Amino acid sequence: VQVVESGRGLVQAGGSLRLSCAASGRTFNAYAMVWFRQAPGKEREFVAGISRGGSNTDYADSVKGRCTISRDNAKNTAYLQMDFLKPEDTGIYYCAARNSWIIVTSTSAYDYWGQGTQVTVSS
C-alpha cells in the first residue's frame, strides 16, 4: 500500500489543522493507520493511531484532548484533526500503515510510510 499525506500548513498557536492520508490499494481496511511526527533534532514520535475498522484509537499523552484520528474506509483515507495547536506541535507529520488490527506505537513496526507533511505552529 502507498500512502500520501496532505494538509500541511502554518497556523498560529490555538489554531486548528486537519491532515489527510490517502492510501492506494483495495485493502485499506486491513491496515491500522497511525500518525507520527518528527521535530527538528528529535526522534520520530507516535501521535495517534486507529485500528483497521476504526473502533479503537490511541493517542500520545501530549495530544490527548486536542487531536482526533479518524478514517473513511470507503475513501481509503485517514485523517488527523488537530485543535488548540501549540508551538511544540511543530514538525513533519508522517502517516504510516501496518497490516494488522493492532495499533503499535513503535516506528519499526510500520512498513508503509508517506513522505511527510510539514506543520508549523507559530507562537
N, C-alpha and C positions, 0 to 999 in steps of 0.2 A: 504494500500500500504506500502511496505517496501522500504527503501532507503539505499544505501550503497555508501559511499564516497571512492574515491581513488585519488592518485596523491600527497600524502604527500611528503615533501622534504625540504632540506636545500639548500638555494640559497644565493648568495651574493646580496647585495643591487644593484639595477639596473637590476637584472636578471628577468627571467620570469618563470612562472609555470602554468600548466593547471590542474585544479581539475575536476574530473568527479563524477557524482552522478547517479548511476544506480538504477532504480526503478522496482519493481516487479508489476505484475498485468497487466490487459488488458486495463485499463482505464487511462493510464498515461496522455493522452491528456485532461483529465478532471481536472487536477491539476495545479495550479500555483506552480512554483518551486522557491525557494529562497535559498540564502546562508547567513548564519550568521557567526560571528566569536567571539571568546572569548579569550582575552589576560589574562595572569596571573593577578589575583587580580582585574579584571574588569568584568563588566556585559557583557553578550552576546549582540552583536550589529548587526544590519542589514547591509549587504554588498551589495547585489544585488538580484533582482527578475525578473522573466519573466512570462508572462501570459501563459495560457494553450495553446494557439495557436502560441505563440512566437512573436506576433506582438507588444506587449508592454513590455518595460523593465523599471526598476527603479534602481538607484544606490545611495549609500551613497555619500555624498559630498567628503568624504575622499578618495574615489576610482574612482570618475568620471574621465574619460580620461585615466585611467590606467587599468581598468578591463572591460571585456566584458562577459556578460552572454548569453548563447545560449542553444538551446535544439534540440534534434533529436527525434521526437515522434515515428519514426519508430524503433528506437533503445531503446526507454524508458530511455533515458539518457539526463541529463542536464550537462552543462559544465560551468566552470568559468575560463576564461583566464586572468591571472594576469601578467601585464608587469610593468617595471620600479618599481619593488618592493622596499619597504622601510623597515627598521628595525621595524617600528611601525605596519607593516602588520603582524608581528609575532603573532601566536595564533592558536587555534584549530578552524578549519573551519567545520561548520555543514551545511548539506543540509536538507531542510525541504519541506514538501508538504502540500498543502491545496486544498481541493476540491472546487475550486472557480475560477472565471475568474479574480478576483481582486487580485492585489499584495498588501499584507499588511506587514508593516514593524515591527509589534509587535510580539515578540516571542510567546505570549499567543494565537495567532490566529492559530497556527500550531499544528496539531495533530500527524503528522508523521515526525520523526527525524532519521537521521543517527547517527552513533556512533562518528562521527567526525574524522578529519584527521589533523595531525599537519603540520603547515607551519612555518618554521623558516627562517628569513632573517637576515643575518649577515652584520655588517657594515664594 
